[in-house]
Amino acid sequence: MKIRIVIALLATVMLAGCTSGDKKAAELLDTAGFEEKQNNFEHAAKLYDEILKKYPDSLAAKDAATRLGALKDRKP
């Protein structure tokens, strides 16, 4: 019985970590979008890159990759 409780607690902690990562990635994505709207493309690109490096499996990573590609294709 104790083993089941420990396993349940570990699973809960692991799931909470995944949710936290997705939340942080989404917050970074929002900030990067704001920076892009403010024409601060260099900072936006850094934030998109940070999402891809720190949270590659997050829901925000695909959007970050798309936006980063669009910024790199932009002509100065």
mmCIF file of the N, C-alpha and C atoms, coordinates in Angstrom:
data_MODEL
# 
_entry.id   MODEL 
# 
loop_
_atom_site.group_PDB 
_atom_site.id 
_atom_site.type_symbol 
_atom_site.label_atom_id 
_atom_site.label_alt_id 
_atom_site.label_comp_id 
_atom_site.label_asym_id 
_atom_site.label_entity_id 
_atom_site.label_seq_id 
_atom_site.pdbx_PDB_ins_code 
_atom_site.Cartn_x 
_atom_site.Cartn_y 
_atom_site.Cartn_z 
_atom_site.occupancy 
_atom_site.B_iso_or_equiv 
_atom_site.pdbx_formal_charge 
_atom_site.auth_seq_id 
_atom_site.auth_comp_id 
_atom_site.auth_asym_id 
_atom_site.auth_atom_id 
_atom_site.pdbx_PDB_model_num 
ATOM 1   N N  . MET A 1 1  ? 0.817  -1.195 0.000   1.00 0.00 ? 1  MET A N  1 
ATOM 2   C CA . MET A 1 1  ? 0.000  0.000  0.000   1.00 0.00 ? 1  MET A CA 1 
ATOM 3   C C  . MET A 1 1  ? 0.867  1.267  0.000   1.00 0.00 ? 1  MET A C  1 
ATOM 4   N N  . LYS A 1 2  ? 1.957  1.248  0.785   1.00 0.00 ? 2  LYS A N  1 
ATOM 5   C CA . LYS A 1 2  ? 2.841  2.407  0.852   1.00 0.00 ? 2  LYS A CA 1 
ATOM 6   C C  . LYS A 1 2  ? 3.500  2.673  -0.496  1.00 0.00 ? 2  LYS A C  1 
ATOM 7   N N  . ILE A 1 3  ? 3.836  1.620  -1.208  1.00 0.00 ? 3  ILE A N  1 
ATOM 8   C CA . ILE A 1 3  ? 4.471  1.768  -2.517  1.00 0.00 ? 3  ILE A CA 1 
ATOM 9   C C  . ILE A 1 3  ? 3.512  2.459  -3.487  1.00 0.00 ? 3  ILE A C  1 
ATOM 10  N N  . ARG A 1 4  ? 2.257  2.100  -3.446  1.00 0.00 ? 4  ARG A N  1 
ATOM 11  C CA . ARG A 1 4  ? 1.266  2.734  -4.322  1.00 0.00 ? 4  ARG A CA 1 
ATOM 12  C C  . ARG A 1 4  ? 1.148  4.225  -4.028  1.00 0.00 ? 4  ARG A C  1 
ATOM 13  N N  . ILE A 1 5  ? 1.185  4.573  -2.764  1.00 0.00 ? 5  ILE A N  1 
ATOM 14  C CA . ILE A 1 5  ? 1.092  5.986  -2.389  1.00 0.00 ? 5  ILE A CA 1 
ATOM 15  C C  . ILE A 1 5  ? 2.319  6.746  -2.898  1.00 0.00 ? 5  ILE A C  1 
ATOM 16  N N  . VAL A 1 6  ? 3.497  6.159  -2.734  1.00 0.00 ? 6  VAL A N  1 
ATOM 17  C CA . VAL A 1 6  ? 4.731  6.798  -3.203  1.00 0.00 ? 6  VAL A CA 1 
ATOM 18  C C  . VAL A 1 6  ? 4.699  6.959  -4.720  1.00 0.00 ? 6  VAL A C  1 
ATOM 19  N N  . ILE A 1 7  ? 4.265  5.937  -5.429  1.00 0.00 ? 7  ILE A N  1 
ATOM 20  C CA . ILE A 1 7  ? 4.181  6.006  -6.893  1.00 0.00 ? 7  ILE A CA 1 
ATOM 21  C C  . ILE A 1 7  ? 3.185  7.078  -7.310  1.00 0.00 ? 7  ILE A C  1 
ATOM 22  N N  . ALA A 1 8  ? 2.053  7.148  -6.639  1.00 0.00 ? 8  ALA A N  1 
ATOM 23  C CA . ALA A 1 8  ? 1.051  8.164  -6.957  1.00 0.00 ? 8  ALA A CA 1 
ATOM 24  C C  . ALA A 1 8  ? 1.601  9.569  -6.726  1.00 0.00 ? 8  ALA A C  1 
ATOM 25  N N  . LEU A 1 9  ? 2.321  9.758  -5.638  1.00 0.00 ? 9  LEU A N  1 
ATOM 26  C CA . LEU A 1 9  ? 2.915  11.063 -5.357  1.00 0.00 ? 9  LEU A CA 1 
ATOM 27  C C  . LEU A 1 9  ? 3.969  11.442 -6.395  1.00 0.00 ? 9  LEU A C  1 
ATOM 28  N N  . LEU A 1 10 ? 4.794  10.498 -6.772  1.00 0.00 ? 10 LEU A N  1 
ATOM 29  C CA . LEU A 1 10 ? 5.806  10.763 -7.797  1.00 0.00 ? 10 LEU A CA 1 
ATOM 30  C C  . LEU A 1 10 ? 5.163  11.113 -9.137  1.00 0.00 ? 10 LEU A C  1 
ATOM 31  N N  . ALA A 1 11 ? 4.132  10.391 -9.490  1.00 0.00 ? 11 ALA A N  1 
ATOM 32  C CA . ALA A 1 11 ? 3.433  10.675 -10.746 1.00 0.00 ? 11 ALA A CA 1 
ATOM 33  C C  . ALA A 1 11 ? 2.828  12.073 -10.721 1.00 0.00 ? 11 ALA A C  1 
ATOM 34  N N  . THR A 1 12 ? 2.268  12.457 -9.601  1.00 0.00 ? 12 THR A N  1 
ATOM 35  C CA . THR A 1 12 ? 1.686  13.792 -9.464  1.00 0.00 ? 12 THR A CA 1 
ATOM 36  C C  . THR A 1 12 ? 2.743  14.873 -9.615  1.00 0.00 ? 12 THR A C  1 
ATOM 37  N N  . VAL A 1 13 ? 3.880  14.680 -8.997  1.00 0.00 ? 13 VAL A N  1 
ATOM 38  C CA . VAL A 1 13 ? 4.969  15.653 -9.092  1.00 0.00 ? 13 VAL A CA 1 
ATOM 39  C C  . VAL A 1 13 ? 5.475  15.748 -10.528 1.00 0.00 ? 13 VAL A C  1 
ATOM 40  N N  . MET A 1 14 ? 5.603  14.626 -11.188 1.00 0.00 ? 14 MET A N  1 
ATOM 41  C CA . MET A 1 14 ? 6.085  14.626 -12.570 1.00 0.00 ? 14 MET A CA 1 
ATOM 42  C C  . MET A 1 14 ? 5.095  15.326 -13.486 1.00 0.00 ? 14 MET A C  1 
ATOM 43  N N  . LEU A 1 15 ? 3.823  15.085 -13.320 1.00 0.00 ? 15 LEU A N  1 
ATOM 44  C CA . LEU A 1 15 ? 2.809  15.736 -14.148 1.00 0.00 ? 15 LEU A CA 1 
ATOM 45  C C  . LEU A 1 15 ? 2.759  17.236 -13.882 1.00 0.00 ? 15 LEU A C  1 
ATOM 46  N N  . ALA A 1 16 ? 2.931  17.620 -12.642 1.00 0.00 ? 16 ALA A N  1 
ATOM 47  C CA . ALA A 1 16 ? 2.941  19.042 -12.307 1.00 0.00 ? 16 ALA A CA 1 
ATOM 48  C C  . ALA A 1 16 ? 4.120  19.741 -12.979 1.00 0.00 ? 16 ALA A C  1 
ATOM 49  N N  . GLY A 1 17 ? 5.247  19.070 -13.061 1.00 0.00 ? 17 GLY A N  1 
ATOM 50  C CA . GLY A 1 17 ? 6.420  19.634 -13.725 1.00 0.00 ? 17 GLY A CA 1 
ATOM 51  C C  . GLY A 1 17 ? 6.187  19.864 -15.197 1.00 0.00 ? 17 GLY A C  1 
ATOM 52  N N  . CYS A 1 18 ? 5.506  18.954 -15.844 1.00 0.00 ? 18 CYS A N  1 
ATOM 53  C CA . CYS A 1 18 ? 5.203  19.107 -17.272 1.00 0.00 ? 18 CYS A CA 1 
ATOM 54  C C  . CYS A 1 18 ? 4.283  20.293 -17.494 1.00 0.00 ? 18 CYS A C  1 
ATOM 55  N N  . THR A 1 19 ? 3.269  20.410 -16.669 1.00 0.00 ? 19 THR A N  1 
ATOM 56  C CA . THR A 1 19 ? 2.331  21.509 -16.786 1.00 0.00 ? 19 THR A CA 1 
ATOM 57  C C  . THR A 1 19 ? 3.033  22.830 -16.546 1.00 0.00 ? 19 THR A C  1 
ATOM 58  N N  . SER A 1 20 ? 3.928  22.862 -15.584 1.00 0.00 ? 20 SER A N  1 
ATOM 59  C CA . SER A 1 20 ? 4.666  24.071 -15.269 1.00 0.00 ? 20 SER A CA 1 
ATOM 60  C C  . SER A 1 20 ? 5.536  24.496 -16.455 1.00 0.00 ? 20 SER A C  1 
ATOM 61  N N  . GLY A 1 21 ? 6.179  23.521 -17.099 1.00 0.00 ? 21 GLY A N  1 
ATOM 62  C CA . GLY A 1 21 ? 7.006  23.825 -18.263 1.00 0.00 ? 21 GLY A CA 1 
ATOM 63  C C  . GLY A 1 21 ? 6.194  24.387 -19.410 1.00 0.00 ? 21 GLY A C  1 
ATOM 64  N N  . ASP A 1 22 ? 5.018  23.801 -19.645 1.00 0.00 ? 22 ASP A N  1 
ATOM 65  C CA . ASP A 1 22 ? 4.138  24.314 -20.695 1.00 0.00 ? 22 ASP A CA 1 
ATOM 66  C C  . ASP A 1 22 ? 3.687  25.737 -20.377 1.00 0.00 ? 22 ASP A C  1 
ATOM 67  N N  . LYS A 1 23 ? 3.420  25.990 -19.109 1.00 0.00 ? 23 LYS A N  1 
ATOM 68  C CA . LYS A 1 23 ? 2.982  27.328 -18.701 1.00 0.00 ? 23 LYS A CA 1 
ATOM 69  C C  . LYS A 1 23 ? 4.097  28.343 -18.897 1.00 0.00 ? 23 LYS A C  1 
ATOM 70  N N  . LYS A 1 24 ? 5.305  27.993 -18.504 1.00 0.00 ? 24 LYS A N  1 
ATOM 71  C CA . LYS A 1 24 ? 6.439  28.907 -18.663 1.00 0.00 ? 24 LYS A CA 1 
ATOM 72  C C  . LYS A 1 24 ? 6.721  29.165 -20.140 1.00 0.00 ? 24 LYS A C  1 
ATOM 73  N N  . ALA A 1 25 ? 6.629  28.116 -20.950 1.00 0.00 ? 25 ALA A N  1 
ATOM 74  C CA . ALA A 1 25 ? 6.852  28.266 -22.385 1.00 0.00 ? 25 ALA A CA 1 
ATOM 75  C C  . ALA A 1 25 ? 5.787  29.173 -22.997 1.00 0.00 ? 25 ALA A C  1 
ATOM 76  N N  . ALA A 1 26 ? 4.542  29.007 -22.566 1.00 0.00 ? 26 ALA A N  1 
ATOM 77  C CA . ALA A 1 26 ? 3.453  29.848 -23.076 1.00 0.00 ? 26 ALA A CA 1 
ATOM 78  C C  . ALA A 1 26 ? 3.654  31.307 -22.675 1.00 0.00 ? 26 ALA A C  1 
ATOM 79  N N  . GLU A 1 27 ? 4.136  31.527 -21.455 1.00 0.00 ? 27 GLU A N  1 
ATOM 80  C CA . GLU A 1 27 ? 4.415  32.895 -21.008 1.00 0.00 ? 27 GLU A CA 1 
ATOM 81  C C  . GLU A 1 27 ? 5.527  33.526 -21.839 1.00 0.00 ? 27 GLU A C  1 
ATOM 82  N N  . LEU A 1 28 ? 6.565  32.759 -22.107 1.00 0.00 ? 28 LEU A N  1 
ATOM 83  C CA . LEU A 1 28 ? 7.653  33.263 -22.955 1.00 0.00 ? 28 LEU A CA 1 
ATOM 84  C C  . LEU A 1 28 ? 7.154  33.560 -24.361 1.00 0.00 ? 28 LEU A C  1 
ATOM 85  N N  . LEU A 1 29 ? 6.273  32.701 -24.873 1.00 0.00 ? 29 LEU A N  1 
ATOM 86  C CA . LEU A 1 29 ? 5.713  32.904 -26.211 1.00 0.00 ? 29 LEU A CA 1 
ATOM 87  C C  . LEU A 1 29 ? 4.907  34.198 -26.255 1.00 0.00 ? 29 LEU A C  1 
ATOM 88  N N  . ASP A 1 30 ? 4.119  34.458 -25.218 1.00 0.00 ? 30 ASP A N  1 
ATOM 89  C CA . ASP A 1 30 ? 3.356  35.708 -25.146 1.00 0.00 ? 30 ASP A CA 1 
ATOM 90  C C  . ASP A 1 30 ? 4.279  36.914 -25.103 1.00 0.00 ? 30 ASP A C  1 
ATOM 91  N N  . THR A 1 31 ? 5.329  36.818 -24.305 1.00 0.00 ? 31 THR A N  1 
ATOM 92  C CA . THR A 1 31 ? 6.286  37.923 -24.197 1.00 0.00 ? 31 THR A CA 1 
ATOM 93  C C  . THR A 1 31 ? 6.991  38.156 -25.527 1.00 0.00 ? 31 THR A C  1 
ATOM 94  N N  . ALA A 1 32 ? 7.383  37.083 -26.179 1.00 0.00 ? 32 ALA A N  1 
ATOM 95  C CA . ALA A 1 32 ? 8.052  37.217 -27.480 1.00 0.00 ? 32 ALA A CA 1 
ATOM 96  C C  . ALA A 1 32 ? 7.128  37.860 -28.505 1.00 0.00 ? 32 ALA A C  1 
ATOM 97  N N  . GLY A 1 33 ? 5.864  37.473 -28.483 1.00 0.00 ? 33 GLY A N  1 
ATOM 98  C CA . GLY A 1 33 ? 4.894  38.083 -29.391 1.00 0.00 ? 33 GLY A CA 1 
ATOM 99  C C  . GLY A 1 33 ? 4.743  39.574 -29.128 1.00 0.00 ? 33 GLY A C  1 
ATOM 100 N N  . PHE A 1 34 ? 4.725  39.947 -27.864 1.00 0.00 ? 34 PHE A N  1 
ATOM 101 C CA . PHE A 1 34 ? 4.658  41.359 -27.503 1.00 0.00 ? 34 PHE A CA 1 
ATOM 102 C C  . PHE A 1 34 ? 5.886  42.102 -28.008 1.00 0.00 ? 34 PHE A C  1 
ATOM 103 N N  . GLU A 1 35 ? 7.060  41.509 -27.806 1.00 0.00 ? 35 GLU A N  1 
ATOM 104 C CA . GLU A 1 35 ? 8.302  42.136 -28.279 1.00 0.00 ? 35 GLU A CA 1 
ATOM 105 C C  . GLU A 1 35 ? 8.283  42.303 -29.800 1.00 0.00 ? 35 GLU A C  1 
ATOM 106 N N  . GLU A 1 36 ? 7.740  41.319 -30.471 1.00 0.00 ? 36 GLU A N  1 
ATOM 107 C CA . GLU A 1 36 ? 7.652  41.398 -31.932 1.00 0.00 ? 36 GLU A CA 1 
ATOM 108 C C  . GLU A 1 36 ? 6.736  42.544 -32.361 1.00 0.00 ? 36 GLU A C  1 
ATOM 109 N N  . LYS A 1 37 ? 5.612  42.703 -31.667 1.00 0.00 ? 37 LYS A N  1 
ATOM 110 C CA . LYS A 1 37 ? 4.686  43.799 -31.980 1.00 0.00 ? 37 LYS A CA 1 
ATOM 111 C C  . LYS A 1 37 ? 5.305  45.156 -31.707 1.00 0.00 ? 37 LYS A C  1 
ATOM 112 N N  . GLN A 1 38 ? 6.255  45.198 -30.777 1.00 0.00 ? 38 GLN A N  1 
ATOM 113 C CA . GLN A 1 38 ? 6.951  46.445 -30.458 1.00 0.00 ? 38 GLN A CA 1 
ATOM 114 C C  . GLN A 1 38 ? 8.165  46.674 -31.366 1.00 0.00 ? 38 GLN A C  1 
ATOM 115 N N  . ASN A 1 39 ? 8.290  45.822 -32.383 1.00 0.00 ? 39 ASN A N  1 
ATOM 116 C CA . ASN A 1 39 ? 9.405  45.886 -33.342 1.00 0.00 ? 39 ASN A CA 1 
ATOM 117 C C  . ASN A 1 39 ? 10.757 45.612 -32.700 1.00 0.00 ? 39 ASN A C  1 
ATOM 118 N N  . ASN A 1 40 ? 10.749 44.901 -31.589 1.00 0.00 ? 40 ASN A N  1 
ATOM 119 C CA . ASN A 1 40 ? 11.984 44.495 -30.936 1.00 0.00 ? 40 ASN A CA 1 
ATOM 120 C C  . ASN A 1 40 ? 12.275 43.052 -31.372 1.00 0.00 ? 40 ASN A C  1 
ATOM 121 N N  . PHE A 1 41 ? 12.618 42.923 -32.645 1.00 0.00 ? 41 PHE A N  1 
ATOM 122 C CA . PHE A 1 41 ? 12.746 41.605 -33.263 1.00 0.00 ? 41 PHE A CA 1 
ATOM 123 C C  . PHE A 1 41 ? 13.902 40.787 -32.693 1.00 0.00 ? 41 PHE A C  1 
ATOM 124 N N  . GLU A 1 42 ? 14.977 41.458 -32.316 1.00 0.00 ? 42 GLU A N  1 
ATOM 125 C CA . GLU A 1 42 ? 16.128 40.739 -31.772 1.00 0.00 ? 42 GLU A CA 1 
ATOM 126 C C  . GLU A 1 42 ? 15.770 40.057 -30.447 1.00 0.00 ? 42 GLU A C  1 
ATOM 127 N N  . HIS A 1 43 ? 15.095 40.782 -29.574 1.00 0.00 ? 43 HIS A N  1 
ATOM 128 C CA . HIS A 1 43 ? 14.707 40.194 -28.294 1.00 0.00 ? 43 HIS A CA 1 
ATOM 129 C C  . HIS A 1 43 ? 13.656 39.100 -28.491 1.00 0.00 ? 43 HIS A C  1 
ATOM 130 N N  . ALA A 1 44 ? 12.713 39.325 -29.394 1.00 0.00 ? 44 ALA A N  1 
ATOM 131 C CA . ALA A 1 44 ? 11.703 38.308 -29.688 1.00 0.00 ? 44 ALA A CA 1 
ATOM 132 C C  . ALA A 1 44 ? 12.363 37.022 -30.157 1.00 0.00 ? 44 ALA A C  1 
ATOM 133 N N  . ALA A 1 45 ? 13.339 37.145 -31.049 1.00 0.00 ? 45 ALA A N  1 
ATOM 134 C CA . ALA A 1 45 ? 14.039 35.961 -31.567 1.00 0.00 ? 45 ALA A CA 1 
ATOM 135 C C  . ALA A 1 45 ? 14.759 35.216 -30.441 1.00 0.00 ? 45 ALA A C  1 
ATOM 136 N N  . LYS A 1 46 ? 15.359 35.964 -29.515 1.00 0.00 ? 46 LYS A N  1 
ATOM 137 C CA . LYS A 1 46 ? 16.036 35.319 -28.388 1.00 0.00 ? 46 LYS A CA 1 
ATOM 138 C C  . LYS A 1 46 ? 15.043 34.548 -27.525 1.00 0.00 ? 46 LYS A C  1 
ATOM 139 N N  . LEU A 1 47 ? 13.872 35.119 -27.316 1.00 0.00 ? 47 LEU A N  1 
ATOM 140 C CA . LEU A 1 47 ? 12.860 34.442 -26.512 1.00 0.00 ? 47 LEU A CA 1 
ATOM 141 C C  . LEU A 1 47 ? 12.335 33.190 -27.215 1.00 0.00 ? 47 LEU A C  1 
ATOM 142 N N  . TYR A 1 48 ? 12.101 33.292 -28.518 1.00 0.00 ? 48 TYR A N  1 
ATOM 143 C CA . TYR A 1 48 ? 11.657 32.111 -29.276 1.00 0.00 ? 48 TYR A CA 1 
ATOM 144 C C  . TYR A 1 48 ? 12.714 31.011 -29.201 1.00 0.00 ? 48 TYR A C  1 
ATOM 145 N N  . ASP A 1 49 ? 13.965 31.405 -29.338 1.00 0.00 ? 49 ASP A N  1 
ATOM 146 C CA . ASP A 1 49 ? 15.058 30.445 -29.255 1.00 0.00 ? 49 ASP A CA 1 
ATOM 147 C C  . ASP A 1 49 ? 15.131 29.809 -27.867 1.00 0.00 ? 49 ASP A C  1 
ATOM 148 N N  . GLU A 1 50 ? 14.897 30.604 -26.843 1.00 0.00 ? 50 GLU A N  1 
ATOM 149 C CA . GLU A 1 50 ? 14.905 30.083 -25.471 1.00 0.00 ? 50 GLU A CA 1 
ATOM 150 C C  . GLU A 1 50 ? 13.810 29.026 -25.281 1.00 0.00 ? 50 GLU A C  1 
ATOM 151 N N  . ILE A 1 51 ? 12.651 29.273 -25.848 1.00 0.00 ? 51 ILE A N  1 
ATOM 152 C CA . ILE A 1 51 ? 11.556 28.286 -25.774 1.00 0.00 ? 51 ILE A CA 1 
ATOM 153 C C  . ILE A 1 51 ? 11.994 26.981 -26.412 1.00 0.00 ? 51 ILE A C  1 
ATOM 154 N N  . LEU A 1 52 ? 12.600 27.074 -27.570 1.00 0.00 ? 52 LEU A N  1 
ATOM 155 C CA . LEU A 1 52 ? 13.014 25.867 -28.294 1.00 0.00 ? 52 LEU A CA 1 
ATOM 156 C C  . LEU A 1 52 ? 14.092 25.093 -27.539 1.00 0.00 ? 52 LEU A C  1 
ATOM 157 N N  . LYS A 1 53 ? 14.958 25.802 -26.850 1.00 0.00 ? 53 LYS A N  1 
ATOM 158 C CA . LYS A 1 53 ? 16.033 25.132 -26.111 1.00 0.00 ? 53 LYS A CA 1 
ATOM 159 C C  . LYS A 1 53 ? 15.568 24.563 -24.772 1.00 0.00 ? 53 LYS A C  1 
ATOM 160 N N  . LYS A 1 54 ? 14.797 25.350 -24.021 1.00 0.00 ? 54 LYS A N  1 
ATOM 161 C CA . LYS A 1 54 ? 14.394 24.930 -22.677 1.00 0.00 ? 54 LYS A CA 1 
ATOM 162 C C  . LYS A 1 54 ? 13.146 24.050 -22.659 1.00 0.00 ? 54 LYS A C  1 
ATOM 163 N N  . TYR A 1 55 ? 12.251 24.271 -23.628 1.00 0.00 ? 55 TYR A N  1 
ATOM 164 C CA . TYR A 1 55 ? 10.965 23.571 -23.622 1.00 0.00 ? 55 TYR A CA 1 
ATOM 165 C C  . TYR A 1 55 ? 10.647 22.978 -24.998 1.00 0.00 ? 55 TYR A C  1 
ATOM 166 N N  . PRO A 1 56 ? 11.527 22.158 -25.542 1.00 0.00 ? 56 PRO A N  1 
ATOM 167 C CA . PRO A 1 56 ? 11.343 21.657 -26.913 1.00 0.00 ? 56 PRO A CA 1 
ATOM 168 C C  . PRO A 1 56 ? 10.091 20.801 -27.099 1.00 0.00 ? 56 PRO A C  1 
ATOM 169 N N  . ASP A 1 57 ? 9.584  20.203 -26.036 1.00 0.00 ? 57 ASP A N  1 
ATOM 170 C CA . ASP A 1 57 ? 8.402  19.349 -26.139 1.00 0.00 ? 57 ASP A CA 1 
ATOM 171 C C  . ASP A 1 57 ? 7.124  20.065 -25.715 1.00 0.00 ? 57 ASP A C  1 
ATOM 172 N N  . SER A 1 58 ? 7.219  21.356 -25.477 1.00 0.00 ? 58 SER A N  1 
ATOM 173 C CA . SER A 1 58 ? 6.048  22.106 -25.024 1.00 0.00 ? 58 SER A CA 1 
ATOM 174 C C  . SER A 1 58 ? 5.117  22.397 -26.192 1.00 0.00 ? 58 SER A C  1 
ATOM 175 N N  . LEU A 1 59 ? 3.911  22.789 -25.844 1.00 0.00 ? 59 LEU A N  1 
ATOM 176 C CA . LEU A 1 59 ? 2.932  23.166 -26.857 1.00 0.00 ? 59 LEU A CA 1 
ATOM 177 C C  . LEU A 1 59 ? 3.365  24.435 -27.598 1.00 0.00 ? 59 LEU A C  1 
ATOM 178 N N  . ALA A 1 60 ? 4.110  25.286 -26.927 1.00 0.00 ? 60 ALA A N  1 
ATOM 179 C CA . ALA A 1 60 ? 4.534  26.561 -27.513 1.00 0.00 ? 60 ALA A CA 1 
ATOM 180 C C  . ALA A 1 60 ? 5.713  26.418 -28.467 1.00 0.00 ? 60 ALA A C  1 
ATOM 181 N N  . ALA A 1 61 ? 6.423  25.309 -28.415 1.00 0.00 ? 61 ALA A N  1 
ATOM 182 C CA . ALA A 1 61 ? 7.643  25.149 -29.213 1.00 0.00 ? 61 ALA A CA 1 
ATOM 183 C C  . ALA A 1 61 ? 7.378  25.223 -30.715 1.00 0.00 ? 61 ALA A C  1 
ATOM 184 N N  . LYS A 1 62 ? 6.295  24.622 -31.169 1.00 0.00 ? 62 LYS A N  1 
ATOM 185 C CA . LYS A 1 62 ? 5.985  24.646 -32.605 1.00 0.00 ? 62 LYS A CA 1 
ATOM 186 C C  . LYS A 1 62 ? 5.735  26.078 -33.076 1.00 0.00 ? 62 LYS A C  1 
ATOM 187 N N  . ASP A 1 63 ? 4.962  26.835 -32.299 1.00 0.00 ? 63 ASP A N  1 
ATOM 188 C CA . ASP A 1 63 ? 4.706  28.237 -32.642 1.00 0.00 ? 63 ASP A CA 1 
ATOM 189 C C  . ASP A 1 63 ? 5.993  29.053 -32.601 1.00 0.00 ? 63 ASP A C  1 
ATOM 190 N N  . ALA A 1 64 ? 6.823  28.773 -31.611 1.00 0.00 ? 64 ALA A N  1 
ATOM 191 C CA . ALA A 1 64 ? 8.089  29.499 -31.494 1.00 0.00 ? 64 ALA A CA 1 
ATOM 192 C C  . ALA A 1 64 ? 8.982  29.239 -32.706 1.00 0.00 ? 64 ALA A C  1 
ATOM 193 N N  . ALA A 1 65 ? 9.016  28.004 -33.158 1.00 0.00 ? 65 ALA A N  1 
ATOM 194 C CA . ALA A 1 65 ? 9.836  27.662 -34.334 1.00 0.00 ? 65 ALA A CA 1 
ATOM 195 C C  . ALA A 1 65 ? 9.321  28.384 -35.580 1.00 0.00 ? 65 ALA A C  1 
ATOM 196 N N  . THR A 1 66 ? 8.009  28.432 -35.723 1.00 0.00 ? 66 THR A N  1 
ATOM 197 C CA . THR A 1 66 ? 7.403  29.118 -36.876 1.00 0.00 ? 66 THR A CA 1 
ATOM 198 C C  . THR A 1 66 ? 7.724  30.601 -36.848 1.00 0.00 ? 66 THR A C  1 
ATOM 199 N N  . ARG A 1 67 ? 7.535  31.229 -35.686 1.00 0.00 ? 67 ARG A N  1 
ATOM 200 C CA . ARG A 1 67 ? 7.787  32.661 -35.563 1.00 0.00 ? 67 ARG A CA 1 
ATOM 201 C C  . ARG A 1 67 ? 9.268  32.983 -35.739 1.00 0.00 ? 67 ARG A C  1 
ATOM 202 N N  . LEU A 1 68 ? 10.136 32.129 -35.189 1.00 0.00 ? 68 LEU A N  1 
ATOM 203 C CA . LEU A 1 68 ? 11.573 32.363 -35.333 1.00 0.00 ? 68 LEU A CA 1 
ATOM 204 C C  . LEU A 1 68 ? 11.972 32.275 -36.795 1.00 0.00 ? 68 LEU A C  1 
ATOM 205 N N  . GLY A 1 69 ? 11.418 31.306 -37.494 1.00 0.00 ? 69 GLY A N  1 
ATOM 206 C CA . GLY A 1 69 ? 11.700 31.192 -38.933 1.00 0.00 ? 69 GLY A CA 1 
ATOM 207 C C  . GLY A 1 69 ? 11.237 32.423 -39.701 1.00 0.00 ? 69 GLY A C  1 
ATOM 208 N N  . ALA A 1 70 ? 10.077 32.942 -39.335 1.00 0.00 ? 70 ALA A N  1 
ATOM 209 C CA . ALA A 1 70 ? 9.561  34.141 -39.995 1.00 0.00 ? 70 ALA A CA 1 
ATOM 210 C C  . ALA A 1 70 ? 10.458 35.343 -39.723 1.00 0.00 ? 70 ALA A C  1 
ATOM 211 N N  . LEU A 1 71 ? 10.965 35.434 -38.511 1.00 0.00 ? 71 LEU A N  1 
ATOM 212 C CA . LEU A 1 71 ? 11.866 36.546 -38.196 1.00 0.00 ? 71 LEU A CA 1 
ATOM 213 C C  . LEU A 1 71 ? 13.170 36.440 -38.959 1.00 0.00 ? 71 LEU A C  1 
ATOM 214 N N  . LYS A 1 72 ? 13.670 35.229 -39.102 1.00 0.00 ? 72 LYS A N  1 
ATOM 215 C CA . LYS A 1 72 ? 14.932 35.046 -39.836 1.00 0.00 ? 72 LYS A CA 1 
ATOM 216 C C  . LYS A 1 72 ? 14.751 35.325 -41.323 1.00 0.00 ? 72 LYS A C  1 
ATOM 217 N N  . ASP A 1 73 ? 13.542 35.093 -41.843 1.00 0.00 ? 73 ASP A N  1 
ATOM 218 C CA . ASP A 1 73 ? 13.263 35.348 -43.252 1.00 0.00 ? 73 ASP A CA 1 
ATOM 219 C C  . ASP A 1 73 ? 12.984 36.820 -43.533 1.00 0.00 ? 73 ASP A C  1 
ATOM 220 N N  . ARG A 1 74 ? 12.742 37.580 -42.462 1.00 0.00 ? 74 ARG A N  1 
ATOM 221 C CA . ARG A 1 74 ? 12.462 39.005 -42.591 1.00 0.00 ? 74 ARG A CA 1 
ATOM 222 C C  . ARG A 1 74 ? 13.640 39.741 -43.189 1.00 0.00 ? 74 ARG A C  1 
ATOM 223 N N  . LYS A 1 75 ? 13.334 40.678 -44.017 1.00 0.00 ? 75 LYS A N  1 
ATOM 224 C CA . LYS A 1 75 ? 14.407 41.520 -44.566 1.00 0.00 ? 75 LYS A CA 1 
ATOM 225 C C  . LYS A 1 75 ? 14.525 42.767 -43.703 1.00 0.00 ? 75 LYS A C  1 
ATOM 226 N N  . PRO A 1 76 ? 15.756 43.141 -43.321 1.00 0.00 ? 76 PRO A N  1 
ATOM 227 C CA . PRO A 1 76 ? 15.954 44.326 -42.461 1.00 0.00 ? 76 PRO A CA 1 
ATOM 228 C C  . PRO A 1 76 ? 15.556 45.628 -43.125 1.00 0.00 ? 76 PRO A C  1 
# 
